Amino acid sequence: MAHLPLTLLHRQKYIQDQLNESAETKKKIFDACAGDILKAVDVIMKAFNDKKKLLICGNGGSAADAQHIATEFVIRMTKANRPALPAIALTTDTSMLTAGGNDIGFENVFARQVEALGNNGDVLLAISTSGKSANVNLAIAEAKRRDMIVIGLLGKDGGSSKEIVDISVIIPSNDTQRIQEGHITVAHIICGIIENEMFG
């Protein structure tokens, strides 16, 4: 049998290592985060049952996750023909983000939207792999001023966000890729439980 080229072996090992790391991180999430995930489920489901809404923010990959999560709630994840659930990603409006960045500073782009859209009883899902994003932390502070409940979807040691949110789900990893993978997995779990319990 012919030997595989060295570069192919390296690539295959890289694939295997990445999949193993991802799987190991996800296995750790249950012990590290299950209790906080269930708290987040209860808070978001109560908000929906009380006719309140979910606002979601984050930067970069976390901005993409914010949009992804909002879509799962508004459109559906697995339950066909269910009512829409009110979730808004604060990351999608380029006019809002560029005007905010230009006029009031990029650190304020999410807080300003929370000021405009957030009300007592609404929930903010603040996503940050480091817990150190200034614009996310200012959005958290604004949400607290408006008597909203704040869930932090975080990583590493939770950063400064951990100290100011009501519930922190901290993915047990220091690797940004693994944290982001954990975030979307946790979000799917939260959405799945809520769909099943509200519409199952």
N, CA and C atoms as an extended XYZ file, in Angstrom:
600
Properties=species:S:1:pos:R:3:atomname:S:1:resname:S:1:resid:I:1 pbc="F F F"
N         0.840       -1.185        0.000 N   MET     1
C         0.000        0.000        0.000 CA  MET     1
C         0.884        1.247        0.000 C   MET     1
N         0.557        2.195       -0.842 N   ALA     2
C         1.366        3.419       -0.946 CA  ALA     2
C         1.225        4.251        0.324 C   ALA     2
N         2.325        4.892        0.702 N   HIS     3
C         2.290        5.772        1.876 CA  HIS     3
C         1.584        7.078        1.514 C   HIS     3
N         0.827        7.611        2.468 N   LEU     4
C         0.172        8.896        2.253 CA  LEU     4
C         1.204       10.007        2.306 C   LEU     4
N         1.054       11.056        1.507 N   PRO     5
C         1.969       12.207        1.586 CA  PRO     5
C         1.964       12.794        2.993 C   PRO     5
N         3.119       13.302        3.424 N   LEU     6
C         3.239       13.842        4.777 CA  LEU     6
C         2.232       14.967        5.021 C   LEU     6
N         2.035       15.848        4.028 N   THR     7
C         1.095       16.956        4.223 CA  THR     7
C        -0.321       16.441        4.448 C   THR     7
N        -0.677       15.353        3.775 N   LEU     8
C        -2.011       14.783        3.966 CA  LEU     8
C        -2.152       14.210        5.372 C   LEU     8
N        -1.106       13.545        5.850 N   LEU     9
C        -1.129       13.014        7.217 CA  LEU     9
C        -1.269       14.141        8.241 C   LEU     9
N        -0.541       15.236        8.020 N   HIS    10
C        -0.635       16.391        8.922 CA  HIS    10
C        -2.049       16.965        8.908 C   HIS    10
N        -2.617       17.059        7.715 N   ARG    11
C        -3.979       17.593        7.614 CA  ARG    11
C        -4.986       16.688        8.320 C   ARG    11
N        -4.836       15.395        8.106 N   GLN    12
C        -5.762       14.464        8.743 CA  GLN    12
C        -5.639       14.527       10.262 C   GLN    12
N        -4.405       14.643       10.753 N   LYS    13
C        -4.210       14.756       12.203 CA  LYS    13
C        -4.824       16.049       12.729 C   LYS    13
N        -4.660       17.128       11.958 N   TYR    14
C        -5.251       18.407       12.369 CA  TYR    14
C        -6.770       18.280       12.467 C   TYR    14
N        -7.381       17.661       11.466 N   ILE    15
C        -8.837       17.462       11.496 CA  ILE    15
C        -9.231       16.667       12.733 C   ILE    15
N        -8.542       15.568       12.969 N   GLN    16
C        -8.866       14.718       14.112 CA  GLN    16
C        -8.686       15.465       15.426 C   GLN    16
N        -7.576       16.206       15.556 N   ASP    17
C        -7.313       16.966       16.786 CA  ASP    17
C        -8.395       18.012       17.032 C   ASP    17
N        -8.789       18.719       15.973 N   GLN    18
C        -9.809       19.752       16.129 CA  GLN    18
C       -11.151       19.160       16.551 C   GLN    18
N       -11.524       18.042       15.939 N   LEU    19
C       -12.783       17.397       16.300 CA  LEU    19
C       -12.737       16.865       17.736 C   LEU    19
N       -11.610       16.306       18.126 N   ASN    20
C       -11.481       15.801       19.496 CA  ASN    20
C       -11.551       16.936       20.515 C   ASN    20
N       -10.863       18.053       20.209 N   GLU    21
C       -10.903       19.201       21.126 CA  GLU    21
C       -12.321       19.740       21.259 C   GLU    21
N       -13.014       19.838       20.134 N   SER    22
C       -14.381       20.338       20.159 CA  SER    22
C       -15.278       19.415       20.972 C   SER    22
N       -15.138       18.117       20.758 N   ALA    23
C       -15.954       17.150       21.495 CA  ALA    23
C       -15.654       17.197       22.987 C   ALA    23
N       -14.383       17.316       23.354 N   GLU    24
C       -14.017       17.362       24.769 CA  GLU    24
C       -14.586       18.604       25.446 C   GLU    24
N       -14.520       19.740       24.755 N   THR    25
C       -15.089       20.963       25.330 CA  THR    25
C       -16.583       20.800       25.558 C   THR    25
N       -17.271       20.249       24.588 N   LYS    26
C       -18.719       20.084       24.721 CA  LYS    26
C       -19.081       19.116       25.842 C   LYS    26
N       -18.260       18.099       26.043 N   LYS    27
C       -18.515       17.175       27.154 CA  LYS    27
C       -18.397       17.890       28.499 C   LYS    27
N       -17.468       18.857       28.578 N   LYS    28
C       -17.262       19.582       29.829 CA  LYS    28
C       -18.394       20.568       30.122 C   LYS    28
N       -19.132       20.964       29.097 N   ILE    29
C       -20.174       21.974       29.276 CA  ILE    29
C       -21.253       21.504       30.241 C   ILE    29
N       -21.589       20.222       30.206 N   PHE    30
C       -22.663       19.749       31.082 CA  PHE    30
C       -22.325       20.012       32.545 C   PHE    30
N       -21.151       19.560       32.983 N   ASP    31
C       -20.774       19.742       34.388 CA  ASP    31
C       -20.580       21.209       34.745 C   ASP    31
N       -20.016       21.972       33.813 N   ALA    32
C       -19.682       23.370       34.115 CA  ALA    32
C       -20.879       24.310       33.998 C   ALA    32
N       -21.838       23.980       33.126 N   CYS    33
C       -22.825       24.983       32.728 CA  CYS    33
C       -24.288       24.556       32.825 C   CYS    33
N       -24.574       23.284       33.071 N   ALA    34
C       -25.966       22.828       32.966 CA  ALA    34
C       -26.916       23.629       33.855 C   ALA    34
N       -26.507       23.897       35.083 N   GLY    35
C       -27.373       24.655       35.990 CA  GLY    35
C       -27.664       26.051       35.471 C   GLY    35
N       -26.639       26.723       34.946 N   ASP    36
C       -26.825       28.075       34.427 CA  ASP    36
C       -27.623       28.065       33.122 C   ASP    36
N       -27.444       27.023       32.314 N   ILE    37
C       -28.250       26.900       31.093 CA  ILE    37
C       -29.729       26.802       31.458 C   ILE    37
N       -30.052       26.021       32.472 N   LEU    38
C       -31.452       25.874       32.880 CA  LEU    38
C       -32.007       27.185       33.448 C   LEU    38
N       -31.177       27.939       34.169 N   LYS    39
C       -31.607       29.260       34.641 CA  LYS    39
C       -31.914       30.177       33.460 C   LYS    39
N       -31.054       30.133       32.441 N   ALA    40
C       -31.277       30.959       31.247 CA  ALA    40
C       -32.567       30.559       30.542 C   ALA    40
N       -32.821       29.266       30.438 N   VAL    41
C       -34.077       28.785       29.844 CA  VAL    41
C       -35.265       29.376       30.580 C   VAL    41
N       -35.248       29.295       31.903 N   ASP    42
C       -36.385       29.773       32.695 CA  ASP    42
C       -36.620       31.270       32.501 C   ASP    42
N       -35.525       32.036       32.477 N   VAL    43
C       -35.637       33.492       32.328 CA  VAL    43
C       -36.199       33.860       30.951 C   VAL    43
N       -35.663       33.251       29.906 N   ILE    44
C       -36.119       33.582       28.553 CA  ILE    44
C       -37.553       33.109       28.338 C   ILE    44
N       -37.887       31.923       28.821 N   MET    45
C       -39.239       31.405       28.629 CA  MET    45
C       -40.257       32.255       29.389 C   MET    45
N       -39.908       32.688       30.593 N   LYS    46
C       -40.816       33.571       31.334 CA  LYS    46
C       -41.037       34.872       30.580 C   LYS    46
N       -39.962       35.429       30.014 N   ALA    47
C       -40.097       36.667       29.239 CA  ALA    47
C       -41.057       36.458       28.070 C   ALA    47
N       -40.888       35.368       27.339 N   PHE    48
C       -41.777       35.106       26.207 CA  PHE    48
C       -43.223       34.916       26.673 C   PHE    48
N       -43.412       34.187       27.756 N   ASN    49
C       -44.768       33.975       28.265 CA  ASN    49
C       -45.413       35.263       28.763 C   ASN    49
N       -44.576       36.205       29.202 N   ASP    50
C       -45.063       37.511       29.672 CA  ASP    50
C       -45.142       38.541       28.551 C   ASP    50
N       -45.005       38.081       27.303 N   LYS    51
C       -45.058       38.967       26.124 CA  LYS    51
C       -43.906       39.966       26.095 C   LYS    51
N       -42.781       39.577       26.635 N   LYS    52
C       -41.560       40.384       26.575 CA  LYS    52
C       -40.665       39.839       25.459 C   LYS    52
N       -39.512       40.471       25.264 N   LYS    53
C       -38.656       40.099       24.139 CA  LYS    53
C       -37.220       39.844       24.568 C   LYS    53
N       -36.484       39.214       23.655 N   LEU    54
C       -35.080       38.899       23.839 CA  LEU    54
C       -34.260       39.748       22.887 C   LEU    54
N       -33.307       40.514       23.433 N   LEU    55
C       -32.329       41.248       22.635 CA  LEU    55
C       -30.996       40.511       22.737 C   LEU    55
N       -30.238       40.494       21.633 N   ILE    56
C       -28.998       39.721       21.596 CA  ILE    56
C       -27.894       40.563       20.948 C   ILE    56
N       -26.701       40.560       21.555 N   CYS    57
C       -25.595       41.309       20.956 CA  CYS    57
C       -24.273       40.583       21.132 C   CYS    57
N       -23.323       40.925       20.277 N   GLY    58
C       -21.978       40.367       20.320 CA  GLY    58
C       -21.192       40.887       19.129 C   GLY    58
N       -19.902       40.653       19.120 N   ASN    59
C       -19.016       41.138       18.059 CA  ASN    59
C       -18.440       39.982       17.247 C   ASN    59
N       -18.183       40.237       15.967 N   GLY    60
C       -17.504       39.245       15.131 CA  GLY    60
C       -18.304       37.959       15.020 C   GLY    60
N       -17.665       36.832       15.364 N   GLY    61
C       -18.372       35.558       15.346 CA  GLY    61
C       -19.568       35.560       16.282 C   GLY    61
N       -19.463       36.297       17.375 N   SER    62
C       -20.586       36.394       18.316 CA  SER    62
C       -21.729       37.212       17.735 C   SER    62
N       -21.411       38.158       16.835 N   ALA    63
C       -22.467       38.883       16.122 CA  ALA    63
C       -23.231       37.924       15.218 C   ALA    63
N       -22.487       37.054       14.533 N   ALA    64
C       -23.128       36.045       13.699 CA  ALA    64
C       -23.991       35.116       14.544 C   ALA    64
N       -23.487       34.751       15.724 N   ASP    65
C       -24.275       33.915       16.628 CA  ASP    65
C       -25.550       34.633       17.079 C   ASP    65
N       -25.448       35.940       17.337 N   ALA    66
C       -26.634       36.703       17.744 CA  ALA    66
C       -27.718       36.608       16.678 C   ALA    66
N       -27.319       36.760       15.420 N   GLN    67
C       -28.270       36.671       14.317 CA  GLN    67
C       -28.838       35.257       14.194 C   GLN    67
N       -27.972       34.282       14.316 N   HIS    68
C       -28.374       32.882       14.236 CA  HIS    68
C       -29.413       32.565       15.319 C   HIS    68
N       -29.123       32.968       16.553 N   ILE    69
C       -30.012       32.662       17.670 CA  ILE    69
C       -31.355       33.366       17.515 C   ILE    69
N       -31.316       34.638       17.125 N   ALA    70
C       -32.576       35.370       16.919 CA  ALA    70
C       -33.431       34.674       15.870 C   ALA    70
N       -32.799       34.206       14.812 N   THR    71
C       -33.524       33.521       13.749 CA  THR    71
C       -34.172       32.243       14.248 C   THR    71
N       -33.459       31.479       15.069 N   GLU    72
C       -34.037       30.242       15.601 CA  GLU    72
C       -35.315       30.527       16.378 C   GLU    72
N       -35.325       31.618       17.146 N   PHE    73
C       -36.513       31.944       17.934 CA  PHE    73
C       -37.637       32.511       17.067 C   PHE    73
N       -37.310       33.418       16.171 N   VAL    74
C       -38.361       34.071       15.379 CA  VAL    74
C       -38.957       33.119       14.336 C   VAL    74
N       -38.128       32.432       13.608 N   ILE    75
C       -38.620       31.543       12.546 CA  ILE    75
C       -39.019       30.197       13.140 C   ILE    75
N       -38.049       29.417       13.546 N   ARG    76
C       -38.245       28.158       14.261 CA  ARG    76
C       -36.917       27.430       14.260 C   ARG    76
N       -36.776       26.476       15.155 N   MET    77
C       -35.627       25.589       15.096 CA  MET    77
C       -36.098       24.206       14.635 C   MET    77
N       -36.945       23.541       15.441 N   THR    78
C       -37.405       22.204       15.049 CA  THR    78
C       -38.924       22.066       15.022 C   THR    78
N       -39.633       22.984       15.664 N   LYS    79
C       -41.087       22.847       15.780 CA  LYS    79
C       -41.780       23.566       14.629 C   LYS    79
N       -42.363       22.810       13.724 N   ALA    80
C       -43.091       23.417       12.609 CA  ALA    80
C       -44.394       24.035       13.099 C   ALA    80
N       -44.803       25.116       12.442 N   ASN    81
C       -46.110       25.745       12.675 CA  ASN    81
C       -46.295       26.296       14.083 C   ASN    81
N       -45.196       26.605       14.759 N   ARG    82
C       -45.337       27.249       16.070 CA  ARG    82
C       -45.381       28.756       15.890 C   ARG    82
N       -45.931       29.502       16.879 N   PRO    83
C       -45.888       30.962       16.800 CA  PRO    83
C       -44.447       31.480       16.849 C   PRO    83
N       -44.233       32.631       16.263 N   ALA    84
C       -42.918       33.272       16.339 CA  ALA    84
C       -42.650       33.751       17.753 C   ALA    84
N       -41.387       33.748       18.136 N   LEU    85
C       -40.974       34.253       19.446 CA  LEU    85
C       -40.132       35.508       19.237 C   LEU    85
N       -40.358       36.560       20.040 N   PRO    86
C       -39.748       37.870       19.776 CA  PRO    86
C       -38.288       37.973       20.216 C   PRO    86
N       -37.399       37.857       19.264 N   ALA    87
C       -35.960       37.982       19.512 CA  ALA    87
C       -35.359       38.899       18.456 C   ALA    87
N       -34.486       39.805       18.886 N   ILE    88
C       -33.897       40.792       17.987 CA  ILE    88
C       -32.385       40.783       18.155 C   ILE    88
N       -31.660       40.575       17.056 N   ALA    89
C       -30.200       40.718       17.064 CA  ALA    89
C       -29.858       42.193       16.854 C   ALA    89
N       -29.053       42.749       17.739 N   LEU    90
C       -28.662       44.159       17.655 CA  LEU    90
C       -27.455       44.356       16.745 C   LEU    90
N       -27.149       43.361       15.937 N   THR    91
C       -25.916       43.336       15.153 CA  THR    91
C       -26.154       43.452       13.654 C   THR    91
N       -27.400       43.622       13.226 N   THR    92
C       -27.727       43.399       11.817 CA  THR    92
C       -27.898       44.666       10.986 C   THR    92
N       -28.115       45.787       11.621 N   ASP    93
C       -28.457       47.016       10.888 CA  ASP    93
C       -27.187       47.825       10.639 C   ASP    93
N       -26.681       47.785        9.412 N   THR    94
C       -25.418       48.469        9.127 CA  THR    94
C       -25.533       49.983        9.262 C   THR    94
N       -26.687       50.538        8.934 N   SER    95
C       -26.861       51.986        9.103 CA  SER    95
C       -26.776       52.361       10.579 C   SER    95
N       -27.440       51.559       11.427 N   MET    96
C       -27.404       51.805       12.869 CA  MET    96
C       -25.979       51.681       13.410 C   MET    96
N       -25.296       50.629       13.015 N   LEU    97
C       -23.958       50.385       13.551 CA  LEU    97
C       -22.950       51.426       13.070 C   LEU    97
N       -23.044       51.824       11.797 N   THR    98
C       -22.077       52.798       11.283 CA  THR    98
C       -22.389       54.208       11.770 C   THR    98
N       -23.664       54.566       11.859 N   ALA    99
C       -24.013       55.873       12.430 CA  ALA    99
C       -23.599       55.938       13.888 C   ALA    99
N       -23.866       54.862       14.623 N   GLY   100
C       -23.469       54.826       16.029 CA  GLY   100
C       -21.969       54.912       16.186 C   GLY   100
N       -21.243       54.134       15.376 N   GLY   101
C       -19.789       54.171       15.452 CA  GLY   101
C       -19.243       55.554       15.132 C   GLY   101
N       -19.853       56.222       14.158 N   ASN   102
C       -19.385       57.529       13.723 CA  ASN   102
C       -19.780       58.639       14.697 C   ASN   102
N       -21.019       58.573       15.200 N   ASP   103
C       -21.573       59.697       15.964 CA  ASP   103
C       -21.391       59.579       17.473 C   ASP   103
N       -21.491       58.370       18.007 N   ILE   104
C       -21.439       58.227       19.469 CA  ILE   104
C       -20.367       57.242       19.931 C   ILE   104
N       -19.610       56.702       18.989 N   GLY   105
C       -18.526       55.777       19.345 CA  GLY   105
C       -18.978       54.332       19.300 C   GLY   105
N       -18.117       53.471       18.752 N   PHE   106
C       -18.483       52.072       18.576 CA  PHE   106
C       -18.800       51.384       19.897 C   PHE   106
N       -18.200       51.865       20.967 N   GLU   107
C       -18.470       51.236       22.266 CA  GLU   107
C       -19.915       51.409       22.706 C   GLU   107
N       -20.633       52.345       22.082 N   ASN   108
C       -22.015       52.624       22.498 CA  ASN   108
C       -23.083       52.062       21.556 C   ASN   108
N       -22.676       51.337       20.500 N   VAL   109
C       -23.667       50.960       19.475 CA  VAL   109
C       -24.723       49.997       19.990 C   VAL   109
N       -24.383       49.113       20.920 N   PHE   110
C       -25.382       48.191       21.453 CA  PHE   110
C       -26.182       48.833       22.596 C   PHE   110
N       -25.498       49.602       23.437 N   ALA   111
C       -26.191       50.250       24.554 CA  ALA   111
C       -27.281       51.191       24.048 C   ALA   111
N       -26.997       51.899       22.968 N   ARG   112
C       -27.984       52.825       22.415 CA  ARG   112
C       -29.230       52.082       21.947 C   ARG   112
N       -29.040       50.921       21.327 N   GLN   113
C       -30.184       50.144       20.877 CA  GLN   113
C       -30.952       49.552       22.056 C   GLN   113
N       -30.229       49.150       23.100 N   VAL   114
C       -30.911       48.674       24.309 CA  VAL   114
C       -31.733       49.800       24.915 C   VAL   114
N       -31.182       51.004       24.918 N   GLU   115
C       -31.925       52.169       25.419 CA  GLU   115
C       -33.211       52.375       24.630 C   GLU   115
N       -33.160       52.189       23.331 N   ALA   116
C       -34.321       52.422       22.477 CA  ALA   116
C       -35.348       51.297       22.558 C   ALA   116
N       -34.875       50.061       22.682 N   LEU   117
C       -35.754       48.903       22.517 CA  LEU   117
C       -36.052       48.139       23.799 C   LEU   117
N       -35.198       48.270       24.804 N   GLY   118
C       -35.319       47.443       25.997 CA  GLY   118
C       -36.285       48.011       27.016 C   GLY   118
N       -37.040       47.116       27.636 N   ASN   119
C       -37.995       47.499       28.668 CA  ASN   119
C       -37.923       46.537       29.846 C   ASN   119
N       -38.504       46.958       30.949 N   ASN   120
C       -38.579       46.115       32.132 CA  ASN   120
C       -39.125       44.736       31.771 C   ASN   120
N       -38.431       43.690       32.188 N   GLY   121
C       -38.890       42.333       31.917 CA  GLY   121
C       -38.337       41.726       30.651 C   GLY   121
N       -37.779       42.549       29.759 N   ASP   122
C       -37.089       42.008       28.591 CA  ASP   122
C       -35.783       41.348       29.042 C   ASP   122
N       -35.197       40.572       28.142 N   VAL   123
C       -33.939       39.879       28.441 CA  VAL   123
C       -32.889       40.296       27.424 C   VAL   123
N       -31.673       40.538       27.897 N   LEU   124
C       -30.526       40.745       27.017 CA  LEU   124
C       -29.640       39.518       27.095 C   LEU   124
N       -29.347       38.916       25.942 N   LEU   125
C       -28.355       37.851       25.846 CA  LEU   125
C       -27.084       38.485       25.302 C   LEU   125
N       -26.087       38.636       26.156 N   ALA   126
C       -24.832       39.308       25.816 CA  ALA   126
C       -23.771       38.241       25.552 C   ALA   126
N       -23.231       38.227       24.328 N   ILE   127
C       -22.296       37.174       23.931 CA  ILE   127
C       -20.895       37.762       23.790 C   ILE   127
N       -19.942       37.161       24.500 N   SER   128
C       -18.545       37.597       24.404 CA  SER   128
C       -17.648       36.427       24.767 C   SER   128
N       -16.726       36.073       23.887 N   THR   129
C       -15.834       34.952       24.188 CA  THR   129
C       -14.866       35.285       25.318 C   THR   129
N       -14.572       36.566       25.507 N   SER   130
C       -13.620       36.974       26.534 CA  SER   130
C       -14.288       37.589       27.755 C   SER   130
N       -15.503       38.119       27.581 N   GLY   131
C       -16.151       38.867       28.658 CA  GLY   131
C       -15.576       40.252       28.846 C   GLY   131
N       -14.800       40.715       27.861 N   LYS   132
C       -14.126       42.007       28.003 CA  LYS   132
C       -14.523       43.012       26.927 C   LYS   132
N       -15.554       42.724       26.140 N   SER   133
C       -15.943       43.612       25.041 CA  SER   133
C       -16.630       44.858       25.597 C   SER   133
N       -16.037       46.035       25.345 N   ALA   134
C       -16.561       47.274       25.929 CA  ALA   134
C       -17.993       47.537       25.501 C   ALA   134
N       -18.302       47.345       24.221 N   ASN   135
C       -19.658       47.662       23.767 CA  ASN   135
C       -20.681       46.678       24.316 C   ASN   135
N       -20.285       45.431       24.525 N   VAL   136
C       -21.187       44.459       25.143 CA  VAL   136
C       -21.406       44.811       26.614 C   VAL   136
N       -20.346       45.181       27.317 N   ASN   137
C       -20.480       45.508       28.739 CA  ASN   137
C       -21.296       46.780       28.954 C   ASN   137
N       -21.176       47.747       28.046 N   LEU   138
C       -22.017       48.944       28.162 CA  LEU   138
C       -23.480       48.611       27.874 C   LEU   138
N       -23.728       47.682       26.967 N   ALA   139
C       -25.107       47.229       26.721 CA  ALA   139
C       -25.667       46.535       27.952 C   ALA   139
N       -24.837       45.734       28.622 N   ILE   140
C       -25.265       45.082       29.863 CA  ILE   140
C       -25.649       46.127       30.904 C   ILE   140
N       -24.797       47.138       31.061 N   ALA   141
C       -25.076       48.190       32.049 CA  ALA   141
C       -26.375       48.916       31.731 C   ALA   141
N       -26.617       49.204       30.458 N   GLU   142
C       -27.859       49.875       30.066 CA  GLU   142
C       -29.065       48.976       30.320 C   GLU   142
N       -28.926       47.702       30.022 N   ALA   143
C       -30.025       46.767       30.275 CA  ALA   143
C       -30.354       46.707       31.758 C   ALA   143
N       -29.345       46.713       32.618 N   LYS   144
C       -29.592       46.690       34.063 CA  LYS   144
C       -30.301       47.957       34.516 C   LYS   144
N       -29.940       49.091       33.912 N   ARG   145
C       -30.616       50.349       34.254 CA  ARG   145
C       -32.095       50.294       33.869 C   ARG   145
N       -32.420       49.505       32.876 N   ARG   146
C       -33.793       49.412       32.390 CA  ARG   146
C       -34.535       48.220       32.987 C   ARG   146
N       -33.985       47.661       34.052 N   ASP   147
C       -34.603       46.532       34.767 CA  ASP   147
C       -34.838       45.326       33.867 C   ASP   147
N       -33.907       45.100       32.961 N   MET   148
C       -33.910       43.890       32.159 CA  MET   148
C       -33.078       42.819       32.866 C   MET   148
N       -33.320       41.583       32.521 N   ILE   149
C       -32.491       40.488       33.023 CA  ILE   149
C       -31.428       40.203       31.971 C   ILE   149
N       -30.190       40.013       32.421 N   VAL   150
C       -29.074       39.848       31.490 CA  VAL   150
C       -28.432       38.474       31.667 C   VAL   150
N       -28.326       37.773       30.547 N   ILE   151
C       -27.628       36.492       30.494 CA  ILE   151
C       -26.336       36.706       29.720 C   ILE   151
N       -25.220       36.295       30.289 N   GLY   152
C       -23.944       36.372       29.593 CA  GLY   152
C       -23.565       35.010       29.047 C   GLY   152
N       -23.341       34.951       27.753 N   LEU   153
C       -22.806       33.750       27.109 CA  LEU   153
C       -21.330       34.041       26.897 C   LEU   153
N       -20.484       33.461       27.761 N   LEU   154
C       -19.106       33.912       27.891 CA  LEU   154
C       -18.123       32.757       27.715 C   LEU   154
N       -16.830       33.066       27.864 N   GLY   155
C       -15.784       32.052       27.797 CA  GLY   155
C       -14.616       32.456       28.671 C   GLY   155
N       -13.564       31.629       28.632 N   LYS   156
C       -12.351       31.866       29.424 CA  LYS   156
C       -12.730       31.991       30.899 C   LYS   156
N       -12.380       33.102       31.566 N   ASP   157
C       -12.749       33.236       32.977 CA  ASP   157
C       -14.003       34.091       33.161 C   ASP   157
N       -14.672       34.419       32.054 N   GLY   158
C       -15.889       35.239       32.128 CA  GLY   158
C       -15.622       36.724       32.063 C   GLY   158
N       -14.370       37.132       32.283 N   GLY   159
C       -14.012       38.546       32.190 CA  GLY   159
C       -14.845       39.432       33.092 C   GLY   159
N       -14.884       40.712       32.771 N   SER   160
C       -15.655       41.655       33.577 CA  SER   160
C       -17.149       41.480       33.369 C   SER   160
N       -17.552       40.894       32.254 N   SER   161
C       -18.984       40.661       32.024 CA  SER   161
C       -19.586       39.781       33.115 C   SER   161
N       -18.810       38.802       33.567 N   LYS   162
C       -19.300       37.846       34.569 CA  LYS   162
C       -19.783       38.557       35.822 C   LYS   162
N       -19.142       39.682       36.137 N   GLU   163
C       -19.461       40.392       37.380 CA  GLU   163
C       -20.729       41.218       37.282 C   GLU   163
N       -21.232       41.476       36.070 N   ILE   164
C       -22.362       42.402       35.938 CA  ILE   164
C       -23.605       41.772       35.326 C   ILE   164
N       -23.528       40.523       34.886 N   VAL   165
C       -24.724       39.857       34.356 CA  VAL   165
C       -25.472       39.178       35.500 C   VAL   165
N       -26.718       38.787       35.232 N   ASP   166
C       -27.507       38.050       36.224 CA  ASP   166
C       -27.202       36.557       36.185 C   ASP   166
N       -27.010       36.037       34.979 N   ILE   167
C       -26.697       34.618       34.786 CA  ILE   167
C       -25.522       34.540       33.820 C   ILE   167
N       -24.503       33.781       34.173 N   SER   168
C       -23.363       33.634       33.267 CA  SER   168
C       -23.202       32.170       32.885 C   SER   168
N       -23.204       31.921       31.581 N   VAL   169
C       -22.911       30.591       31.040 CA  VAL   169
C       -21.511       30.692       30.440 C   VAL   169
N       -20.535       30.145       31.131 N   ILE   170
C       -19.128       30.305       30.754 CA  ILE   170
C       -18.617       28.989       30.191 C   ILE   170
N       -18.331       28.978       28.902 N   ILE   171
C       -17.829       27.774       28.253 CA  ILE   171
C       -16.436       27.453       28.815 C   ILE   171
N       -16.199       26.217       29.264 N   PRO   172
C       -14.930       25.874       29.921 CA  PRO   172
C       -13.787       25.668       28.931 C   PRO   172
N       -13.327       26.771       28.359 N   SER   173
C       -12.216       26.716       27.401 CA  SER   173
C       -11.567       28.089       27.323 C   SER   173
N       -10.301       28.104       26.934 N   ASN   174
C        -9.600       29.354       26.655 CA  ASN   174
C        -9.401       29.572       25.162 C   ASN   174
N        -9.892       28.662       24.345 N   ASP   175
C        -9.743       28.718       22.897 CA  ASP   175
C       -10.984       29.353       22.284 C   ASP   175
N       -10.813       30.468       21.583 N   THR   176
C       -11.959       31.202       21.041 CA  THR   176
C       -12.828       30.329       20.139 C   THR   176
N       -12.191       29.486       19.314 N   GLN   177
C       -12.979       28.612       18.435 CA  GLN   177
C       -13.873       27.681       19.236 C   GLN   177
N       -13.300       27.053       20.274 N   ARG   178
C       -14.068       26.112       21.078 CA  ARG   178
C       -15.184       26.842       21.838 C   ARG   178
N       -14.901       28.058       22.285 N   ILE   179
C       -15.916       28.836       22.994 CA  ILE   179
C       -17.079       29.156       22.062 C   ILE   179
N       -16.771       29.596       20.843 N   GLN   180
C       -17.832       29.916       19.891 CA  GLN   180
C       -18.663       28.691       19.551 C   GLN   180
N       -18.003       27.544       19.377 N   GLU   181
C       -18.749       26.312       19.118 CA  GLU   181
C       -19.641       25.964       20.306 C   GLU   181
N       -19.119       26.170       21.503 N   GLY   182
C       -19.923       25.926       22.696 CA  GLY   182
C       -21.105       26.861       22.795 C   GLY   182
N       -20.890       28.126       22.429 N   HIS   183
C       -21.978       29.100       22.497 CA  HIS   183
C       -23.163       28.702       21.628 C   HIS   183
N       -22.899       28.325       20.390 N   ILE   184
C       -24.026       28.015       19.512 CA  ILE   184
C       -24.678       26.703       19.924 C   ILE   184
N       -23.904       25.778       20.474 N   THR   185
C       -24.496       24.546       20.993 CA  THR   185
C       -25.420       24.841       22.165 C   THR   185
N       -24.955       25.665       23.095 N   VAL   186
C       -25.784       26.047       24.243 CA  VAL   186
C       -27.042       26.776       23.775 C   VAL   186
N       -26.889       27.668       22.807 N   ALA   187
C       -28.058       28.398       22.293 CA  ALA   187
C       -29.075       27.446       21.681 C   ALA   187
N       -28.608       26.442       20.936 N   HIS   188
C       -29.523       25.455       20.367 CA  HIS   188
C       -30.226       24.661       21.464 C   HIS   188
N       -29.504       24.336       22.520 N   ILE   189
C       -30.119       23.621       23.641 CA  ILE   189
C       -31.203       24.474       24.286 C   ILE   189
N       -30.891       25.752       24.541 N   ILE   190
C       -31.875       26.653       25.153 CA  ILE   190
C       -33.114       26.763       24.274 C   ILE   190
N       -32.901       26.991       22.980 N   CYS   191
C       -34.031       27.123       22.065 CA  CYS   191
C       -34.829       25.828       22.001 C   CYS   191
N       -34.139       24.697       21.978 N   GLY   192
C       -34.828       23.412       21.900 CA  GLY   192
C       -35.699       23.150       23.102 C   GLY   192
N       -35.184       23.423       24.305 N   ILE   193
C       -35.985       23.218       25.514 CA  ILE   193
C       -37.200       24.141       25.500 C   ILE   193
N       -36.991       25.411       25.135 N   ILE   194
C       -38.101       26.372       25.120 CA  ILE   194
C       -39.154       25.966       24.098 C   ILE   194
N       -38.740       25.577       22.910 N   GLU   195
C       -39.708       25.120       21.911 CA  GLU   195
C       -40.508       23.929       22.422 C   GLU   195
N       -39.827       22.954       22.992 N   ASN   196
C       -40.508       21.755       23.468 CA  ASN   196
C       -41.481       22.063       24.598 C   ASN   196
N       -41.076       22.936       25.524 N   GLU   197
C       -41.922       23.195       26.682 CA  GLU   197
C       -43.048       24.168       26.374 C   GLU   197
N       -42.825       25.085       25.448 N   MET   198
C       -43.893       26.030       25.116 CA  MET   198
C       -44.858       25.478       24.076 C   MET   198
N       -44.343       24.630       23.162 N   PHE   199
C       -45.162       24.205       22.032 CA  PHE   199
C       -45.188       22.697       21.827 C   PHE   199
N       -44.557       21.939       22.752 N   GLY   200
C       -44.436       20.495       22.542 CA  GLY   200
C       -45.741       19.751       22.705 C   GLY   200
